[in-house]
Amino acid sequence: MVVEQSLLDLMAIQMKCEYLSDLRFLSPEQRRYLAQKLDRLTPREEDLRDWNDALVYLIDTEPEETAAAAKEKLVDSLRDA
């Protein structure tokens, strides 16, 4: 059985967060590190919801119309932390 995890869950695992909500409290250095990791990913349009969920949850902004736009906005916002 294959269990898929959301992008937010994968980000929490990558950043060694005990709880998903800990992603909101990353230090500026951790946010930049996460931005580097996310920048390496190629967003697929079928993952639009995941990218927008991460964007809305972490940056508290409006969702984007494409996965690529959501990724770009999320990465840029994390880098500028």
VENUR-V610945 format. One record per backbone hydrogen bond with DSSP energy under -0.5 kcal/mol. CO is the residue of the C=O (numbers start at 0). NH is the residue of the N-H. Records with the same first field share a line. If there is no record, write none. Layout:
BEGIN
CO = NH, NH
END
This chain:
BEGIN
0 = 2
1 = 3
5 = 9
6 = 10
7 = 11
8 = 12
9 = 13
10 = 14
11 = 16
12 = 15
18 = 21
19 = 22
20 = 23
21 = 24
22 = 25
26 = 30
27 = 31
28 = 32
29 = 33
30 = 34
31 = 35
32 = 36
33 = 37
34 = 38
35 = 39
36 = 39
37 = 40
40 = 42
43 = 46
44 = 47
46 = 50
47 = 51
48 = 52
49 = 53
50 = 54
51 = 55
52 = 56
53 = 57
54 = 58, 59
55 = 59
65 = 69
66 = 70
67 = 71
68 = 72
69 = 73
70 = 74
71 = 75
72 = 76
73 = 77
74 = 78
75 = 79
77 = 80
END
